[in-house]
Amino acid sequence: MEGCLSVPGQYAEVIRAKAVKIQYLDENNMMQTLEGEGLLADCLQHEIDHLDGILFIDHLSAIKRKMLIQKAKKFIAQHKDDD
């Protein structure tokens, strides 16, 4: 199950790789490699999707995505005075 603050209060099953190996530049502009499994792999994929402009709901069918967006709108409306 995956969720995101971009779609508040909503969660859906997203198919992700169980393990990943990524390369990135650190704060000193040095190439680094990171391998992750399980939750770390899920988080890395989720955050890299954000960098590519993709939300977890973009991995869902059009019908499921539409339902979650409608539910998120209701969730936001119900909680807008909670601040």
Secondary structure, 3 states (H helix, E strand, C coil): CEEECCEEEEEECCCCCCEEEEEEECCCCCEEEEEEECHHHHHHHHHHHHHCCCCHHHHCCHHHHHHHHHHHHHHHHHHCCCC
